Amino acid sequence: MKLMVALATVLIIFGISIDGCHCKIVQFIFGDSLSDVGNNNRLPRSLAKASLPWYGIDFGNGLPNGRFTNGRTVADIIGDKTGFPRPPAFLDPSLTEDVILKKGS
């Protein structure tokens, strides 16, 4: 565990010390319902629905958004703190291959 913390610290310091790097910073999100960004409303056979009034009550407009949370997920909070845009739902019909490749979402 100490090795992992030390390695993460070194990588963060190394990443901060690189000056003039025009690299694109990305965020990879691996998770389950705790990091789901609204796919549930697009699953036609799902018996568990996240479209009830209390899901999304603390999120932006206060309306249900397909997430099993009343507000932001951990990935949303980290993204907001680091300046990343919120990721779209994987099953969002407006999400095309071109959008994925262009934005890197």
Residue, then its C-alpha position, 0 to 999 in steps of 0.5 A: m500500500k505504501l508503495m502505491v501511495a509513493l508511486a501515485t505521489v511521484l507520478i503527480i509531482f512528475g506530471i506537475s513538473i512537466d512544463g510546456c506539455h501540450c498533452k490532453i488530460v483525460q479522465f477514465i471512469f470505471g465503476d458501477s451504479l455509483s458512477d453511472v451517468g444516466n443510462n437507466n432511463r434508456l434500458p427498456r427491460s429494466l425493472a429498477k427505474a431511476s426516473l422517480p422524483w427523488y433521484g436528481i433532487d439535488f442535481g442541477n434542475g432538480l429533475p430525475n436524470g436516470r442516476f441512482t443518486n440524488g445529486r452528483t456522482v464521485a466522477d462528477i465531483i472529481g471532474d468539476k474540481t479538475g475542470f473536466p466536462r461531465p461525461p455523457a450517458f453511454l446509451d445517450p442517443s445523441l452520442t455518436e462515434d464522432v462525438i466520442l472520438k472528438k471529445g474523448s469521452 
